[in-house]
């Protein structure tokens, strides 16, 4: 693939100003990318409902230790564990009929487009079931119980309205306290739908070349991940914030405008370190000088346990500092509402933007 321009890694000091350095890294070397360009890698990795939520819950518990957002991360760990329980024990969902699959293929649209797919009422039943499990495990004096009870008690019509706004990236009129809980129900539903549809029909999802949106549900990514193992070794996949599918996109390429020039990398650097860290960071912000957008990229080779949703939540300081440097976030984390620097007319599904302090 073309790899013009300079690719810089810029450590960010946890200070009011940003400090930049330039050095080479084999993880982002154009030679490595060119060498790998002839390798046939799986273009789409469908989610495994029996594993994805359990792994996320475990990672959230690991990251919560000593974290400034400990209470929230621990709450979300409970939510993910409840998602896992419903993912493996929930009822079967009605899958898309052949006529709908054919129509989506002809239109070149994701089969389970989040903005247009008629959600089965079971998603609300399963949402209330998973939130009931969360309530059962929350301490009686935990302040989060109020929001969980409120979400369970929402009328069906209100739940659907809130869900529509969340999926469209509209924060106006959204209840911020219950939004992550409703989003958890949507994640559970769409993850199971995508996995079951892919298992039933091998051609259920077509992968557009160099897509910046999920080919399964049309949502934005939460982050990108360089993987380990076999033909996926070192390859970059975007991770869907809604259905947890992953789709391939070449590295050193903007996830917003697909440019291959002016791509930089920024990472958190502890205040105590006066020079560049000995080991490159496992989580970086991949920035584009052209469109001024960024998305986090996580490297399994540097930390085997990184999980896109959990590690994104635990590194909001990186979002804040990159935002202060003038970049807008491409992508969203449905488990935390913040900002809307990319309007819905530009981005559509999923809230976008960098966190605001």
N, C-alpha and C positions, 0 to 999 in steps of 0.2 A: 504494500500500500504506500502511497506517497507520504513522506514524512518530512516535509520541509520545515524550516524554522528552527528556533532554539527551544529546547525543552528544559526548563529550570526547576529545580527543587528549592523551595524557599521556606526554611524554618521560620516559624512565627514565635517570637518571645511573648510570654504572658505579661506584657507591659503595654502602656498606652500606644506605643509606636510599633511598627512592624520592621523586623530586620530580615534582609534577604541575603542569601548566598547562592552561588552557582557552582555546581559540581556535577560530574557525570554519574550515572547509575545504570548498571547492567539491567536492572528491572525495567528500565524505560528506553534502552538503547534501540535506535532505529534499525541497527543491524539484526538484533534479535527479532524484531517485529517482521522484518523482511524475510528472515529465515523461516519464520513460522507461517508466513502467508500462504504457503502451499499445502499446509496441513489441513485436512478435512476434519473440522471439529463439529460436534453436535450444535446445531443452530438454536435449539430450544430445549430447555430442561424443565419438565413439568414438576409441579410441587408434589411432595409426598405428605399428605395430611397427617399420617401417623408419626412423622418425625419433626416436621418444621416447627410446630408450636412448642413441642417438648424441648427441643434444642434452644429455642428462643427464651423460654422460661428459665432454663438452667443458666444461660448466659447472662440474663438480667440479674439473677441472684449473685453471680460472680461479680458483675460490674457494680452492684449496689454497695458492696463493702467499702466503707469510707468515702462514698460519693456524696457530693452536695445534694444530689437529687435522690438520695437513698429511699425515702419513703415512697416516692412516685415509682421508682424502678421496682421496688418490692411489690407495690400494688399491681403493676403491669405483669410481673412474674406470675402472680396469682391468676390474672386474667388469661395469660398464655397457657397456663396449666389447665385452666377450665376449657379453653379452646381445644386443647389436646384431647381432653376427656370427651368432649362432644364430637370431635373429628373422628375418633375411633369408635364411638358408641352411638352416634346419631343415626336417624332414619335415612333411608335412601332418598335422593332428590330426583325430581323429574328432569330429564336431560333434554337438550335441544332436539327437535324433530328433524327429519331429513330435509324437509322443505326449508327450514330455517338455516340449516347448515349450507345448503346450496345457495340460498339468497346471500348469506354473508360472504361466501367464497366469490360469488359473481360480483358483489359490490366492493370486494377487497377490504372488508371491514373485519375487525375481531369478532369471532363467533359470539362471545359473551360480553359484548360492549357494555361497560358499566353504565353508560348514560342512557342506553335504550333497552337493555335487557329487562323483561318483565319478571321481577323477582317473585319466586314462590313464597307464599305466606309462611312456609316452614322456617324461613330465615329469622322471622320474628320469634317464633316458638323456641328455636335453638338459642337465640340471643338471650331470651329470658331464662332459659335453662342454664346457660353458662354463667350468667350473672347471679343466679341463685346459688351456684356452687361457690362463686366468689364471696358472697355474703356469708355463707356457712363457714368460711375460713378466715374472715376478717375479725379482728378483736372487737369486742363490743364498744370500746371507746375509740375506735379508729374513725377519724372524721370522714374518710372516704365512703363510709356506709351510706351517708346521705345521698351522694351522687348515684351510687349503685341502686339504692332503693328508688330514686327518682327515675332512673332509666327503665327499671323493671315496670314501673307504674305508668309509663307513657302510653297513651292510647295508640292503637294501630295507625290511625291516620297521621298522628304527630310523628311517630317513628318513621313512617315512610317519607314524610316531608323532610325530616332531619337527614335521613339517608340520602335523599335526592340532592340535597344541598352539599353534603359531604362529598359525594361522588362527583359533583360538578365543580368543586373547588370554591363554593360560595360560603363565605364565613358570616355574612350578614344574616342575622336571624337564627344562627346556630347556637345552641346552648353549649358553651365551652366546657362545662363541668361533665356533661354526659356524652359529649361528642366522641372521645376516645373509646368509650364503652360501646357505643353504637357502631363505631368503626370496627371494633373487635368482632362484632356479630357479622358485619359485612365481609371482613377478611375470612372468617370461618366459612361463610356461605360460598363465596367466589372461589376460595381455595379448593373446597370439596367439588364444586361444579367443574372447575378446570381439570382437576385430576381425574374425575369420573368420565368426563367427555373425552379426554385424551386416551383413556384406557379403553373406551368403547369404540372409538373411531380414530385410527392412526392418522388420518388426514384432517382431523377436526380443526387444527390451527395452522394457518399458513404464515410463514415468517417473511415479512417484507425486508428487502435488503437494507441494512444499516438503519433499522428502525429505532426511533428514540422513545417509542411508547410500547407498552406491552402488547404483543401480538394476540394474546388470549382475551384480555378484557379492556384494552385501550388505555390503561391507567399509566401514570408516571412512575418512574423508578424511585426507590428510596435511596439507593446507592448502587455502586458497581463493585464487583468482587473479582479479584484474580484468583483462580482456582488452582488446586493441586491434583495430581494424579492422571496418568494416562494421556490421552490426546487433549485433555482439558488443562494440562500442566501450563501454568502461566497465562492462560487465556482469560480475557475479561468478559464477564457477563453482567448485564444490568438486572437488578432484582426488583420485581414489581411490588409496590407498596400494598396492593390490594389482594391479588391472588397468589402471590409468592412464586410465580413462574420466573425463570431466568432466561434471558435471550442474549445471544452473542453480539458483541460489538468490538471491533478492533481497538486496541489500546492506542494511546496518544491521539485521541479523536474526541472532539467536543461532543458531549452527550446531548447538547441542545441544538447546535447549528451544524454539527458534523465536520467542522473545520479540522484540519490537521496541522495548522500553523498557529503559533502563538499560544501553545498549550503549556501551562505551568503547574507546579505542584507545591502546595503549602501544607505545613504540618505544625502541630503544637510542639513547642520546645520548653521544657521546664525552666523556670526563672533561674534556678541555680546553675544551669549550664551556660557558660559564657561562650563556648564554641559550638560548632555543629555537633550533634550527637553522633556517637560512634556507630550506632545502628540506625538505619533509616526507619521512619515511622511506619507502623502497620496500617495507619489510617491517615489519608491525605485528602486535601481538597484539590481536585483537578479543575483548574481555572482556564478560561478561554479569553484571551485579550481581544478577540474579534467581537463576540457578542456579549462579553462581560458576564457570563453565567459560569456556574460551577456545580459540581456534584462530587460527593465524597467517593473515594476509591479505597477499597480495603484489600489487603494482601494476605492471603492465607499462608504464604511462604514465610511471612514475618510474624504472624500470630495465627496458629492453626485454628483457634477457637473463635475468630471474629464471626459475628452474625450481623447481617446488614441492618436490620431494624433495631436490635438491641444496642449495637455499638454506635449507631447513628444517634440514638437518644442520649447516650453517655458522653458524647463529644460535642455538645451544643456550644461550648466555648469556641471551638474551631469555626462553627457557623458564624458566630458573632464577630470574630476577628476578620474573617474573609469578607463578611458583609461590610464591615467598616472600611475595608480596602476597595470597596466599590463594585463587588460582584453580587449578582442575584442568584439565588439557588434554583437550579433546575431539578425538580423532583419534590417529593413530599414524604413525610412520615405520618401516617394516619393516626398513630397513637399519641400525637402531640400537635395541637393546633398552634400555629404561629404565623404572623405576617401574611401578606398576599401580594408580594412585589411583582409577581407575574399575574396579570389579570386573567379571568376565566376565558375571555375572548381569545387570549394568546395560547393558554395551556389546556383549558378544558378540565378533564378529570383530575381531581386531586388538588389539594391546596399547595401553593408553591410560595417560595420566598425564604429569606433567611430569618432566623429568630430575632425578635426584638427584645431588648432588655426592659 
